[in-house]
Amino acid sequence: MQPEWLRRYFHQHDDQCGHQVEENGVSRRDFVKTGFVAGVAAGMAAGSVVAQTGQAEAQAANPMGKDWWPSPWGPNDERGANNRMTPAKALEAAKLIKTGKTYQLAMTLEAGIPLFGARHVSITIPGGPTGGPFGEQKLMYNDEMFSGEVGQVGSQFDGLGHIAGTVGDTIRYYNGFTEAQVGGAYGLQKLGVHNLKPFFTRGILVDVLAHKGGDRLPINYIITQDDVMQTLRRQGTREPGEGDVVLFRTGHIKLWKKDNAEYNKGCPGPSTTVAKWLADKKIAVVGADTWPVEAVPGENASRPFECHVIWITMNGIFINENLNLEELSKDKVYEFAWSFNPLPLQGGTGSPGNSVAIA
């Protein structure tokens, strides 16, 4: 999260919660994990530490109204909606390929992209060339050194260990796992992105910008259920189904590397009603051409990033952020095969990578 935005947000609540913002700002991860008041923290994690103390007490402590664990795939599950990647789903997706044209949906990972806090991206070629010459052909080679965050920069893929919240002294993640079960200084002990198998499934572009018109949707524009349904009707696209990927185009990506401050300040995105509707549809992944795939500051200042909670924490649905959907929109490709292979990074909170649409 952009430090300047967080400072403004937190200062609004300093008097009532006693939280002091550091002079250098607060990172997005710090914001998610801080839980500056119990109600907000509980809302962020959609959770309660109450497990077996009665439904009334649990609902009173849980702003989301219900506990979200155990998972439909069992109390030990660490894959969430990735379990919906079945052979039948892959065959269904393959039937959507008509021309074979591929679309790169990831932005280039490079210096100068919009980042939050002290995150950075740096690639260095030591030596230039790094080594050689060898043999009669005087073979030369190059290596690269990478410095920076891996799973939470650029066109990132949020894993199930990325979001949690605090109520009292207990942190809860997807499937009710606690911080004691999940946390680890050298990689997550549970819910690491290495648990995931490749995604190959039906993808849907919800081109809200084309429906509403203009260059881009304004910051904090709330995409309503009516917006979604009208857009799908305009496109002639059938509604999402189990295991699908749903991508929202807002035009916000046009600010990328052109006005990073404006890009990070906030963004348009789906309402919580839409988030719950997609969860009910049992989709696998939701993505957008924005950095959180939901509206910021959002519908309710006391429940920031509630869509993250609904998708990741409560339903095991993954989030693919900072996507380039312009070419799909230009070609009016609204339904396609979608592929993404998460980096099998042991204990990672997320994954870099290039999600691909095949039309």
Number of C-alpha atoms within 10 A of each C-alpha: 21 20 22 17 17 19 17 11 14 19 15 11 15 13 10 10 13 12 15 13 16 9 8 11 18 22 17 16 15 11 17 20 18 18 22 20 18 17 19 21 27 26 28 30 33 30 33 31 20 17 12 8 9 9 14 11 13 19 16 13 21 21 20 20 16 17 21 20 19 15 19 13 13 11 12 12 18 24 24 26 26 20 16 18 18 14 11 11 17 18 14 15 22 18 12 18 17 11 8 11 9 15 19 15 21 21 20 12 16 13 12 13 18 23 20 19 15 13 14 17 17 14 13 11 12 12 10 12 12 13 13 11 12 10 8 6 7 8 10 13 11 12 13 13 9 12 12 13 14 20 22 24 24 24 27 27 30 26 29 30 26 25 22 30 27 29 24 12 7 13 25 25 29 31 27 24 23 18 20 12 15 18 17 12 7 9 16 20 17 26 29 24 28 21 20 20 16 13 24 25 30 29 27 25 25 25 27 23 19 20 15 14 10 11 12 18 21 16 20 18 20 21 21 16 16 10 18 19 16 16 20 21 11 13 18 11 15 12 14 18 17 18 25 28 30 24 23 25 27 31 24 26 23 16 16 20 13 13 12 15 16 14 21 23 17 24 27 29 32 23 20 25 13 19 22 15 14 24 22 12 15 21 25 28 26 23 24 31 29 29 30 24 26 30 26 23 20 24 18 11 11 15 20 21 24 25 26 26 28 23 27 28 31 27 25 31 28 26 25 29 25 24 26 25 24 18 12 22 16 9 8 13 18 19 24 24 26 26 20 17 17 24 20 16 18 16 22 26 23 28 25 22 22 20 22 19 27 23 22
